[in-house]
Amino acid sequence: MPDPQGGEIVYVGGTLLDLNRYELYYQFDFTAKYEITEEDTRQAEDVNALPDLSLLSIDVDYIDPGTGPDGDIEHHLEMRFPQN
């Protein structure tokens, strides 16, 4: 069932992108009155479900000067962020 607030999708034209002996690439162009925003994406749902960032942990493995990367962590840094 279509979304009643979805509006109509209108064909506005197309473009021939490429043509050879075996294939034809054609782009169909459509418009809709509905704008997809970040809040409409799965990524926004995933990010909103994450807990607040409370700790940033960084490990440094020197390449130059040194013989790395050798897997030995020469420096470790932790930054804690206040919680709201």
C-alpha positions as CSV (number, residue, x, y, z in Angstrom):
1,M,0.0,0.0,0.0
2,P,1.5,3.3,-1.0
3,D,2.2,5.9,1.7
4,P,-0.7,8.5,1.5
5,Q,1.9,11.3,2.0
6,G,4.2,9.9,-0.6
7,G,2.9,11.9,-3.5
8,E,3.3,11.0,-7.1
9,I,6.5,10.0,-9.0
10,V,6.7,11.7,-12.4
11,Y,8.9,10.6,-15.3
12,V,10.7,13.7,-16.6
13,G,12.9,12.2,-19.3
14,G,16.0,10.1,-19.9
15,T,19.5,10.1,-21.2
16,L,21.3,7.7,-23.5
17,L,24.5,7.0,-21.5
18,D,26.3,4.5,-23.7
19,L,25.7,2.2,-26.7
20,N,27.7,-0.6,-28.2
21,R,27.0,-3.7,-30.3
22,Y,25.7,-5.6,-27.3
23,E,24.4,-3.2,-24.7
24,L,22.5,0.0,-24.4
25,Y,22.7,2.0,-21.1
26,Y,19.8,4.4,-20.6
27,Q,19.2,6.5,-17.5
28,F,15.5,7.2,-16.6
29,D,14.9,10.4,-14.7
30,F,12.0,10.8,-12.2
31,T,11.0,13.5,-9.7
32,A,9.0,13.3,-6.5
33,K,7.8,15.9,-4.1
34,Y,9.2,14.0,-1.1
35,E,12.7,14.7,-0.1
36,I,14.7,12.0,1.6
37,T,16.6,13.3,4.6
38,E,19.2,11.7,6.8
39,E,16.5,10.9,9.4
40,D,14.8,8.7,6.8
41,T,17.9,6.4,6.4
42,R,18.8,3.2,8.2
43,Q,22.1,4.8,9.2
44,A,20.3,7.5,11.2
45,E,18.4,4.8,13.1
46,D,21.6,2.9,13.8
47,V,23.4,6.1,15.0
48,N,20.5,7.2,17.2
49,A,20.5,3.7,18.8
50,L,24.2,4.0,19.9
51,P,25.1,5.1,23.4
52,D,26.7,8.5,23.9
53,L,30.5,8.6,23.2
54,S,32.2,8.4,26.5
55,L,35.7,7.1,25.7
56,L,38.1,7.5,22.8
57,S,41.1,5.1,22.9
58,I,44.1,5.6,20.5
59,D,47.0,3.2,20.1
60,V,50.1,4.5,18.3
61,D,52.5,2.1,16.5
62,Y,55.5,4.2,15.2
63,I,56.5,3.7,11.6
64,D,59.2,6.5,11.4
65,P,61.4,6.9,13.3
66,G,61.4,3.3,14.2
67,T,61.1,-0.1,12.5
68,G,57.3,-0.3,12.4
69,P,54.7,-1.0,12.0
70,D,55.8,-3.9,14.1
71,G,52.7,-4.4,16.2
72,D,54.3,-2.9,19.4
73,I,52.2,-0.1,20.8
74,E,54.6,2.8,21.7
75,H,51.9,5.2,23.0
76,H,48.3,4.8,24.3
77,L,45.9,7.7,24.7
78,E,42.5,7.7,26.3
79,M,40.1,10.7,26.2
80,R,37.0,10.5,28.4
81,F,34.0,12.7,27.6
82,P,31.5,14.0,30.1
83,Q,28.1,12.4,30.0
84,N,25.0,14.6,29.8
